[in-house]
Amino acid sequence: EMVTLLGDPGSGKTSLTIRIVDTLSVDKKIPSLYMCQRNSPGEIIRRLANYRSTSENEQEKILNKLADSPIYLYESPSIHIDELCDVCRQHVKDFGIKVVFVHYLYINSGSDNAFKLRLLTRELGISIVVLVNIFEYREGIEEVLPCMRDLYDNYLGEYSDTVYRTL
């Protein structure tokens, strides 16, 4: 399945994703790959630990639990779709990844990147969750609220099985 999670900057996409990763990888032990493009792996680990902890005394215990969980972080500030596909293939082969989170992939208007991601879900039998800042696709559109039509030029709306919008 391919899922697109879109919303304005600061609308909670990363927080929601962190909670999903936590539930899947830490609680259910489902191997997940988190491709970091806007946040460092250290920031993702810190957010995962903060999500679980209620006091500073619990931090070490939680960090050990995270270290034992099948969460794999891949940092690349600027990743090309072909590199992304290669990384996913390798992580599925090496670690049995079932879910990939792509923390911001810029998909150009008219490109076949969304189609390539869709094919990758079928090839590898994985789910891919793509986070999208909606305003990255609204060049030249002023004073109009973001809507699903904004995804049509890059085909994310067409190739995603599900699209969620954070408010």
Secondary structure, 3 states (H helix, E strand, C coil): CEEEEEECCCCCHHHHHHHHHHHHHHHCCCCEEEEECCCCHHHHHHHHHHHHCCCHHHHHHHHHHHHCCCEEEEECCCCCHHHHHHHHHHHHHHHCCCEEEEECCCCCCCCCHHHHHHHHHHHHCCEEEEEEEHHHHCCCCCCCCCCHHHHHHHCHHHHCCEEEEEC
